[in-house]
Every structure is written in structure tokens, then in C-alpha cells.
Amino acid sequence: MTGYEKIAVLLAELGNGAREGVLQKLNLSTEQLKKINDAAKSLKSYDGKIYNPDDLNQVNREIAVLEEFKRFGELRGIYKEVPHGFIKTIASSEERLKSAAAADPQAIARALEHWLKSED
């Protein structure tokens, strides 16, 4: 999976509120934005989402991206594991990720810059 595809998946997961803040911190060129948009289109849209939740390959790809981002965050001190049972639902976990991204878009942007460096 390319860095641009990883970025497309993560930005889709973050949603509109956090996505804009992260993109502003990245200061991407027009060409880089086009590559991210092209990657998002290549990942197959489904009901406005970037993946088809019934397609196991796409779900596994998304999980791999999120796990890589989690490892990156742990290594750089921007992600901390919470005690078991603290996260009650997947939805609450997703909302916390979105809130964290909105609160500190620079931290998310650093991870995405790392993925972009692997492409250039």
C-alpha cells in the first residue's frame, strides 16, 4: 500500500473536522493533494466511505493502516494505550481519534509527512 493510499484511508477515518486541520499543517503541493485524491478514488468508494465494509480485503487494509499509525504514535509519544475495558465501543474509540486529531493536527500531520517521504 502506498503512502498516499495510507493517507487517504486515515483522512477518511478522521472525517471532515479533523481532516482539514491536518491538511493545513501538511502544506501539501497541488500535485501531492492530487495524488492523495487519486489514491482515495482508487480505493473504491462505498456509500460515501472510502471502503466497502463487506470487502474483507479492504477492511484488512484499513486495519493495517490504523495499526501502523498507532505504532508510529506510540514511538513518538503521541498515542498511549488505555486500560482494557476503558473503550466501551468502537464508535467511542473512533470519536476519540477524531477529537485527538482535531485538537492536535500537527501530531497527525507528522505521521502523514513520514508516509509522504516514503513516496518521494
DSSP file with accessible surface (Angstrom, degrees, kcal/mol):
  #  RESIDUE AA STRUCTURE BP1 BP2  ACC     N-H-->O    O-->H-N    N-H-->O    O-->H-N    TCO  KAPPA ALPHA  PHI   PSI    X-CA   Y-CA   Z-CA
    1    1 A M              0   0   90      0, 0.0     2,-0.0     0, 0.0     0, 0.0   0.000 360.0 360.0 360.0 133.0    0.0    0.0    0.0
    2    2 A T     >  -     0   0   53      1,-0.1     4,-2.3    37,-0.0     5,-0.2  -0.315 360.0-113.0 -76.9 163.1    1.4    3.4   -1.0
    3    3 A G  H  > S+     0   0    1    112,-0.2     4,-2.5     1,-0.2     5,-0.2   0.883 119.2  54.4 -60.0 -37.9    1.9    6.3    1.4
    4    4 A Y  H  > S+     0   0   11      2,-0.2     4,-2.4     1,-0.2    -1,-0.2   0.897 107.6  49.1 -66.2 -38.0   -0.8    8.2   -0.5
    5    5 A E  H  > S+     0   0   43      2,-0.2     4,-2.4     1,-0.2    -2,-0.2   0.914 110.5  51.0 -66.4 -41.0   -3.2    5.3    0.0
    6    6 A K  H  X S+     0   0   32     -4,-2.3     4,-2.6     1,-0.2    -2,-0.2   0.923 111.1  48.3 -60.5 -44.2   -2.5    5.2    3.7
    7    7 A I  H  X S+     0   0    0     -4,-2.5     4,-3.0     1,-0.2     5,-0.3   0.922 109.7  52.5 -62.6 -42.8   -3.0    8.9    4.0
    8    8 A A  H  X S+     0   0    4     -4,-2.4     4,-2.0     1,-0.2    -2,-0.2   0.921 111.2  46.8 -60.2 -42.2   -6.3    8.6    2.1
    9    9 A V  H  X S+     0   0    5     -4,-2.4     4,-2.1     2,-0.2    -2,-0.2   0.952 114.5  46.1 -64.7 -48.5   -7.6    5.9    4.4
   10   10 A L  H  X S+     0   0    0     -4,-2.6     4,-2.1     1,-0.2    -2,-0.2   0.929 112.3  50.1 -63.9 -44.2   -6.5    7.8    7.6
   11   11 A L  H  X S+     0   0    7     -4,-3.0     4,-1.4     1,-0.2    -1,-0.2   0.893 109.4  52.2 -62.3 -36.7   -8.0   11.1    6.4
   12   12 A A  H  < S+     0   0   34     -4,-2.0    -1,-0.2    -5,-0.3    -2,-0.2   0.910 110.1  48.9 -65.0 -39.0  -11.3    9.4    5.5
   13   13 A E  H  < S+     0   0   29     -4,-2.1    -1,-0.2     1,-0.2    -2,-0.2   0.854 106.7  56.3 -68.4 -34.5  -11.4    7.9    9.0
   14   14 A L  H  X S-     0   0    3     -4,-2.1     4,-0.6    -5,-0.2    -1,-0.2   0.826  99.9-148.1 -68.7 -31.4  -10.7   11.3   10.6
   15   15 A G  H  X  -     0   0   18     -4,-1.4     4,-2.4    -5,-0.2     5,-0.2  -0.091  34.6 -55.8  83.4 172.9  -13.7   12.9    9.0
   16   16 A N  H  > S+     0   0  107      1,-0.2     4,-1.7     2,-0.2     5,-0.2   0.882 126.9  54.8 -59.6 -45.2  -14.2   16.5    7.8
   17   17 A G  H  > S+     0   0   65      1,-0.2     4,-0.8     2,-0.2    -1,-0.2   0.941 119.6  29.4 -58.9 -51.0  -13.5   18.3   11.1
   18   18 A A  H  X S+     0   0    4     -4,-0.6     4,-2.2     1,-0.2     5,-0.2   0.845 112.0  66.5 -79.6 -32.5  -10.1   16.8   11.8
   19   19 A R  H  X S+     0   0   59     -4,-2.4     4,-2.7     1,-0.2     5,-0.2   0.917  99.7  50.0 -57.3 -45.6   -9.1   16.3    8.1
   20   20 A E  H  X S+     0   0   90     -4,-1.7     4,-2.3     1,-0.2    -1,-0.2   0.916 110.2  50.2 -62.5 -42.7   -8.9   20.0    7.3
   21   21 A G  H  X S+     0   0   18     -4,-0.8     4,-1.5    -5,-0.2    -1,-0.2   0.910 112.3  47.3 -62.4 -41.1   -6.7   20.8   10.3
   22   22 A V  H  X S+     0   0    0     -4,-2.2     4,-1.3     1,-0.2    -2,-0.2   0.939 111.3  50.4 -66.5 -45.1   -4.3   18.0    9.4
   23   23 A L  H  X>S+     0   0   47     -4,-2.7     4,-1.0     1,-0.2     5,-0.6   0.886 107.0  54.8 -62.6 -36.7   -4.1   19.0    5.8
   24   24 A Q  H  <5S+     0   0  145     -4,-2.3     3,-0.4     1,-0.2    -1,-0.2   0.893 107.0  51.0 -62.8 -38.1   -3.4   22.7    6.7
   25   25 A K  H  <5S+     0   0   90     -4,-1.5    -1,-0.2     1,-0.2    -2,-0.2   0.760 104.9  58.2 -70.4 -24.3   -0.5   21.5    8.8
   26   26 A L  H  <5S-     0   0   11     -4,-1.3    -1,-0.2    -3,-0.3    -2,-0.2   0.767  85.0-152.9 -78.6 -26.9    1.0   19.5    6.0
   27   27 A N  T  <5 -     0   0  140     -4,-1.0    -3,-0.1    -3,-0.4     2,-0.1   0.956  26.5-168.2  50.6  54.2    1.3   22.4    3.5
   28   28 A L      < -     0   0   25     -5,-0.6    -1,-0.1     1,-0.1     2,-0.1  -0.413  18.3-117.3 -76.0 150.4    0.9   20.0    0.6
   29   29 A S     >  -     0   0   52     -2,-0.1     4,-2.5     1,-0.1     5,-0.2  -0.368  30.0-107.4 -76.0 164.2    1.6   20.9   -3.0
   30   30 A T  H  > S+     0   0  123      1,-0.2     4,-2.3     2,-0.2     5,-0.2   0.896 122.4  53.4 -59.0 -39.1   -1.1   20.7   -5.6
   31   31 A E  H  > S+     0   0  126      2,-0.2     4,-2.3     1,-0.2    -1,-0.2   0.914 108.4  48.4 -64.2 -42.3    0.5   17.6   -7.0
   32   32 A Q  H  > S+     0   0   37      2,-0.2     4,-2.2     1,-0.2    -2,-0.2   0.916 111.1  50.3 -65.3 -42.1    0.6   15.9   -3.6
   33   33 A L  H  X S+     0   0   67     -4,-2.5     4,-2.6     1,-0.2    -1,-0.2   0.906 110.0  51.0 -61.3 -40.1   -3.1   16.7   -3.0
   34   34 A K  H  X S+     0   0  118     -4,-2.3     4,-3.0     1,-0.2     5,-0.2   0.918 109.0  50.9 -63.5 -41.4   -4.0   15.3   -6.4
   35   35 A K  H  X S+     0   0   75     -4,-2.3     4,-2.4     2,-0.2    -1,-0.2   0.894 110.8  48.6 -64.3 -38.3   -2.1   12.1   -5.6
   36   36 A I  H  X S+     0   0    8     -4,-2.2     4,-2.5     2,-0.2    -2,-0.2   0.935 113.2  47.2 -66.2 -44.5   -4.0   11.7   -2.3
   37   37 A N  H  X S+     0   0   94     -4,-2.6     4,-2.2     2,-0.2    -2,-0.2   0.909 112.6  49.4 -62.6 -42.0   -7.3   12.4   -4.1
   38   38 A D  H  X S+     0   0   66     -4,-3.0     4,-2.2     2,-0.2    -1,-0.2   0.903 110.5  50.8 -63.0 -40.4   -6.4    9.9   -6.8
   39   39 A A  H  X S+     0   0    9     -4,-2.4     4,-1.0    -5,-0.2    -2,-0.2   0.912 108.7  51.9 -63.6 -40.8   -5.4    7.3   -4.1
   40   40 A A  H >< S+     0   0   30     -4,-2.5     3,-0.7     1,-0.2    -2,-0.2   0.923 110.7  47.9 -61.6 -42.3   -8.8    7.8   -2.4
   41   41 A K  H >< S+     0   0  158     -4,-2.2     3,-1.4     1,-0.2     4,-0.3   0.880 107.9  55.3 -65.8 -36.3  -10.6    7.2   -5.6
   42   42 A S  H 3< S+     0   0   68     -4,-2.2    -1,-0.2     1,-0.3    -2,-0.2   0.699  95.7  67.3 -71.3 -18.1   -8.6    4.1   -6.4
   43   43 A L  T << S-     0   0    2     -4,-1.0    -1,-0.3    -3,-0.7    -2,-0.2   0.414 113.4-111.5 -83.4   1.6   -9.6    2.6   -3.0
   44   44 A K    <   -     0   0  135     -3,-1.4     2,-0.2    -4,-0.1    -2,-0.1   0.862  24.0-121.0  72.3 111.9  -13.3    2.3   -4.2
   45   45 A S        -     0   0   93     -4,-0.3     2,-0.3     6,-0.1     5,-0.2  -0.500  26.9-174.7 -79.1 147.2  -15.9    4.5   -2.7
   46   46 A Y  B >  S-A   49   0A  82      3,-2.5     3,-2.4    -2,-0.2     5,-0.3  -0.903  70.3 -26.4-146.5 112.2  -18.9    2.8   -1.0
   47   47 A D  T 3  S-     0   0  138     -2,-0.3     3,-0.1     1,-0.3     4,-0.0   0.882 126.2 -49.5  49.3  43.4  -21.8    4.9    0.3
   48   48 A G  T 3  S+     0   0   75      1,-0.3    -1,-0.3     2,-0.0     2,-0.2   0.481 118.9 111.6  79.6  -1.7  -19.6    7.9    0.8
   49   49 A K  B <  S-A   46   0A 117     -3,-2.4    -3,-2.5     2,-0.1    -1,-0.3  -0.680  75.5-122.6-101.6 164.1  -17.0    5.9    2.6
   50   50 A I  S    S+     0   0   20     -2,-0.2     2,-0.3    -5,-0.2    -1,-0.1   0.634  90.7  34.2 -82.1 -10.2  -13.5    5.1    1.4
   51   51 A Y  S    S-     0   0   37     -5,-0.3    -5,-0.2   -42,-0.1    -2,-0.1  -0.934  78.6-114.5-141.5 162.9  -14.0    1.3    1.7
   52   52 A N    >   -     0   0   46     -2,-0.3     3,-2.2     1,-0.1     7,-0.3  -0.876  22.1-152.5 -97.1 112.6  -16.7   -1.4    1.4
   53   53 A P  T 3  S+     0   0   55      0, 0.0    -1,-0.1     0, 0.0     6,-0.0   0.667  94.8  57.8 -65.0 -12.3  -17.2   -2.8    4.9
   54   54 A D  T 3  S+     0   0  130      1,-0.1     2,-0.8     5,-0.0     3,-0.1   0.519  86.2  88.5 -90.9  -6.3  -18.3   -6.1    3.4
   55   55 A D    <>  -     0   0   47     -3,-2.2     4,-2.4     1,-0.2     3,-0.3  -0.823  63.5-161.6 -96.5 105.6  -15.0   -6.5    1.5
   56   56 A L  H  > S+     0   0  118     -2,-0.8     4,-2.8     1,-0.2     5,-0.2   0.856  88.5  55.6 -58.0 -37.3  -12.6   -8.3    3.8
   57   57 A N  H  > S+     0   0  128      1,-0.2     4,-2.0     2,-0.2    -1,-0.2   0.923 110.2  45.0 -62.2 -43.3   -9.5   -7.2    1.8
   58   58 A Q  H  > S+     0   0    8     -3,-0.3     4,-2.4     2,-0.2    -2,-0.2   0.905 113.2  50.1 -68.1 -40.6  -10.4   -3.5    2.1
   59   59 A V  H  X S+     0   0   34     -4,-2.4     4,-2.6    -7,-0.3    -2,-0.2   0.939 111.3  48.7 -63.1 -44.9  -11.2   -3.9    5.9
   60   60 A N  H  X S+     0   0   82     -4,-2.8     4,-2.4     2,-0.2    -1,-0.2   0.884 110.0  52.3 -62.9 -37.3   -7.9   -5.6    6.5
   61   61 A R  H  X S+     0   0   77     -4,-2.0     4,-2.0    -5,-0.2    -1,-0.2   0.934 110.2  48.2 -64.2 -43.3   -6.1   -2.9    4.5
   62   62 A E  H  X S+     0   0   17     -4,-2.4     4,-2.5     1,-0.2     5,-0.2   0.930 110.9  50.5 -63.2 -44.2   -7.8   -0.2    6.7
   63   63 A I  H  X S+     0   0   73     -4,-2.6     4,-2.7     1,-0.2     5,-0.2   0.918 108.6  52.9 -60.1 -42.0   -6.9   -2.1    9.9
   64   64 A A  H  X S+     0   0   50     -4,-2.4     4,-2.3     2,-0.2    -1,-0.2   0.914 109.7  48.4 -61.7 -41.1   -3.2   -2.4    8.7
   65   65 A V  H  X S+     0   0    2     -4,-2.0     4,-2.5     2,-0.2    -2,-0.2   0.943 113.1  46.7 -64.1 -46.7   -3.1    1.4    8.1
   66   66 A L  H  X S+     0   0   52     -4,-2.5     4,-2.4     1,-0.2    -2,-0.2   0.894 112.1  50.7 -66.3 -36.1   -4.6    2.2   11.5
   67   67 A E  H  X S+     0   0  103     -4,-2.7     4,-2.5    -5,-0.2    -1,-0.2   0.906 110.2  50.0 -66.8 -39.2   -2.2   -0.2   13.3
   68   68 A E  H  X S+     0   0   50     -4,-2.3     4,-2.5    -5,-0.2    -2,-0.2   0.927 111.2  48.7 -64.0 -42.4    0.8    1.3   11.5
   69   69 A F  H  X S+     0   0   20     -4,-2.5     4,-2.7     1,-0.2    -2,-0.2   0.913 109.7  52.7 -64.2 -38.9   -0.4    4.8   12.6
   70   70 A K  H  X S+     0   0   68     -4,-2.4     4,-2.5     2,-0.2    -2,-0.2   0.942 110.3  47.2 -61.1 -46.9   -0.9    3.5   16.2
   71   71 A R  H  X S+     0   0  126     -4,-2.5     4,-2.3     2,-0.2    -1,-0.2   0.916 111.6  51.1 -60.9 -43.1    2.7    2.1   16.3
   72   72 A F  H  X S+     0   0   17     -4,-2.5     4,-1.5     1,-0.2    -2,-0.2   0.938 111.6  48.0 -59.1 -45.3    4.0    5.4   14.8
   73   73 A G  H  <>S+     0   0    1     -4,-2.7     5,-2.4     1,-0.2     6,-1.3   0.886 110.1  51.5 -64.9 -38.9    2.1    7.3   17.5
   74   74 A E  H ><5S+     0   0   76     -4,-2.5     3,-0.9     1,-0.2    -1,-0.2   0.924 109.0  50.5 -64.3 -43.3    3.4    5.1   20.3
   75   75 A L  H 3<5S+     0   0  144     -4,-2.3    -1,-0.2     1,-0.2    -2,-0.2   0.815 116.2  41.7 -64.5 -30.6    7.0    5.5   19.2
   76   76 A R  T 3<5S-     0   0  124     -4,-1.5    -1,-0.2    -5,-0.2    -2,-0.2   0.336 113.0-114.1-101.8   5.2    6.7    9.3   19.1
   77   77 A G  T < 5S+     0   0   65     -3,-0.9    -3,-0.2    -4,-0.5    -4,-0.1   0.707  87.6 110.1  75.3  19.1    4.7    9.6   22.3
   78   78 A I  S   <S+     0   0   59     -5,-2.4     2,-0.4    -6,-0.2    -4,-0.2   0.406  73.7  51.2-105.7   2.5    1.5   10.9   20.7
   79   79 A Y        -     0   0   86     -6,-1.3     2,-0.4    -7,-0.1    -2,-0.2  -1.000  63.0-173.6-138.4 136.4   -0.5    7.8   21.4
   80   80 A K        -     0   0  181     -2,-0.4     2,-0.1    -3,-0.1    -6,-0.0  -0.997  27.0-119.3-133.1 132.1   -1.0    6.0   24.6
   81   81 A E        -     0   0  102     -2,-0.4     3,-0.0     1,-0.1    -2,-0.0  -0.384  28.8-140.7 -65.7 142.2   -2.7    2.6   25.2
   82   82 A V        -     0   0   43      1,-0.1     3,-0.1    -2,-0.1     5,-0.1  -0.748  30.0 -86.0-103.9 156.0   -5.7    2.8   27.5
   83   83 A P    >   -     0   0   99      0, 0.0     3,-2.1     0, 0.0     4,-0.5  -0.240  55.4 -91.0 -59.6 146.8   -6.6    0.2   30.1
   84   84 A H  T 3  S+     0   0  201      1,-0.3    -3,-0.0     2,-0.1     0, 0.0  -0.305 114.7  26.1 -57.3 136.5   -8.7   -2.7   28.9
   85   85 A G  T 3  S+     0   0   44      2,-0.3    -1,-0.3    -3,-0.1     0, 0.0   0.205  93.0 100.5  93.1 -15.6  -12.4   -2.0   29.3
   86   86 A F  S <  S+     0   0  119     -3,-2.1     2,-0.8     1,-0.1    -2,-0.1   0.906  73.5  63.6 -68.5 -40.1  -11.9    1.7   29.1
   87   87 A I        -     0   0   58     -4,-0.5    -2,-0.3     1,-0.2    -1,-0.1  -0.769  66.5-178.9 -86.4 113.7  -13.0    1.7   25.5
   88   88 A K        +     0   0  174     -2,-0.8     2,-0.3     1,-0.2    -1,-0.2   0.827  62.0  10.3 -85.8 -33.5  -16.6    0.6   25.6
   89   89 A T     >  -     0   0   77      1,-0.1     4,-1.6     0, 0.0    -1,-0.2  -0.960  68.7-116.2-141.9 162.1  -17.4    0.7   21.9
   90   90 A I  H  > S+     0   0  130     -2,-0.3     4,-2.6     1,-0.2     5,-0.2   0.903 115.6  58.7 -62.7 -39.5  -15.6    1.0   18.5
   91   91 A A  H  > S+     0   0   56      1,-0.2     4,-2.5     2,-0.2    -1,-0.2   0.917 103.8  49.9 -59.3 -41.9  -17.6    4.3   18.0
   92   92 A S  H  > S+     0   0   36      1,-0.2     4,-2.0     2,-0.2    -1,-0.2   0.899 110.5  50.7 -67.0 -35.4  -16.2    5.8   21.2
   93   93 A S  H  X S+     0   0   48     -4,-1.6     4,-2.0     2,-0.2    -2,-0.2   0.923 111.0  48.4 -64.9 -43.6  -12.7    4.9   20.1
   94   94 A E  H  X S+     0   0   74     -4,-2.6     4,-2.5     1,-0.2    -2,-0.2   0.911 110.1  51.8 -63.7 -41.0  -13.2    6.5   16.7
   95   95 A E  H  X S+     0   0  105     -4,-2.5     4,-2.6     1,-0.2    -1,-0.2   0.890 108.5  51.2 -64.7 -37.9  -14.6    9.6   18.2
   96   96 A R  H  X S+     0   0   92     -4,-2.0     4,-2.7     2,-0.2    -1,-0.2   0.900 109.4  50.5 -66.3 -39.5  -11.6    9.9   20.5
   97   97 A L  H  X S+     0   0   52     -4,-2.0     4,-2.5     2,-0.2    -2,-0.2   0.944 112.3  47.1 -62.0 -44.8   -9.2    9.6   17.5
   98   98 A K  H  X S+     0   0   62     -4,-2.5     4,-2.3     1,-0.2    -2,-0.2   0.914 113.3  48.4 -63.3 -42.2  -11.2   12.3   15.6
   99   99 A S  H  X S+     0   0   74     -4,-2.6     4,-2.5     2,-0.2    -1,-0.2   0.912 111.6  49.6 -64.1 -42.9  -11.1   14.5   18.7
  100  100 A A  H  X S+     0   0   56     -4,-2.7     4,-2.4     2,-0.2    -2,-0.2   0.907 111.3  49.4 -63.4 -40.4   -7.4   14.0   19.2
  101  101 A A  H  < S+     0   0    0     -4,-2.5    -2,-0.2     2,-0.2    -1,-0.2   0.897 112.3  47.6 -65.9 -39.2   -6.7   14.8   15.5
  102  102 A A  H  < S+     0   0   60     -4,-2.3    -2,-0.2    -5,-0.2    -1,-0.2   0.891 114.6  47.0 -68.4 -36.5   -8.8   18.0   15.8
  103  103 A A  H  < S+     0   0   87     -4,-2.5    -2,-0.2     1,-0.2    -1,-0.2   0.848 130.4  18.6 -74.6 -35.0   -7.1   19.0   19.0
  104  104 A D    >X  +     0   0   74     -4,-2.4     4,-1.1    -5,-0.2     3,-0.9  -0.528  64.9 161.6-137.0  69.7   -3.5   18.3   17.7
  105  105 A P  H 3> S+     0   0   20      0, 0.0     4,-2.8     0, 0.0     5,-0.2   0.801  73.5  67.4 -62.9 -23.8   -3.5   18.2   13.9
  106  106 A Q  H 3> S+     0   0   62      1,-0.2     4,-2.1     2,-0.2     5,-0.1   0.898  97.0  53.0 -63.9 -37.2    0.3   18.7   13.9
  107  107 A A  H <> S+     0   0    6     -3,-0.9     4,-1.3     2,-0.2    -1,-0.2   0.928 112.4  44.1 -64.1 -43.3    0.8   15.3   15.5
  108  108 A I  H  X S+     0   0   11     -4,-1.1     4,-2.1     1,-0.2     3,-0.3   0.921 110.3  56.2 -65.8 -41.9   -1.2   13.6   12.8
  109  109 A A  H  X S+     0   0    0     -4,-2.8     4,-2.8     1,-0.2    -2,-0.2   0.877 101.3  57.5 -59.8 -37.4    0.5   15.7   10.1
  110  110 A R  H  X S+     0   0  103     -4,-2.1     4,-1.7     1,-0.2    -1,-0.2   0.907 106.9  48.3 -61.1 -40.3    3.9   14.5   11.3
  111  111 A A  H  X S+     0   0    0     -4,-1.3     4,-1.7    -3,-0.3    -1,-0.2   0.929 112.2  48.5 -65.1 -43.1    2.8   10.9   10.7
  112  112 A L  H  X S+     0   0    0     -4,-2.1     4,-2.4     1,-0.2    -2,-0.2   0.885 106.8  56.1 -66.8 -36.6    1.5   11.7    7.3
  113  113 A E  H  X S+     0   0   62     -4,-2.8     4,-2.3     1,-0.2    -1,-0.2   0.892 104.5  54.7 -60.2 -37.6    4.7   13.5    6.4
  114  114 A H  H  X S+     0   0   87     -4,-1.7     4,-1.1     1,-0.2    -1,-0.2   0.917 108.6  47.4 -60.9 -44.1    6.6   10.3    7.2
  115  115 A W  H  < S+     0   0    3     -4,-1.7     4,-0.5     1,-0.2     3,-0.3   0.888 110.3  52.9 -65.8 -36.2    4.4    8.4    4.7
  116  116 A L  H >X S+     0   0   10     -4,-2.4     3,-1.5     1,-0.2     4,-1.4   0.891 102.8  57.8 -66.8 -37.9    4.9   11.1    2.1
  117  117 A K  H 3< S+     0   0  154     -4,-2.3    -1,-0.2     1,-0.3    -2,-0.2   0.839 100.2  58.1 -61.1 -30.0    8.7   10.9    2.5
  118  118 A S  T 3< S+     0   0   79     -4,-1.1    -1,-0.3    -3,-0.3    -2,-0.2   0.684 108.4  47.3 -73.2 -15.4    8.4    7.2    1.6
  119  119 A E  T <4        0   0   70     -3,-1.5    -1,-0.2    -4,-0.5    -2,-0.2   0.717 360.0 360.0 -94.1 -29.9    6.8    8.2   -1.7
  120  120 A D     <        0   0  129     -4,-1.4     0, 0.0    -3,-0.1     0, 0.0  -0.414 360.0 360.0 -92.5 360.0    9.2   10.9   -2.9
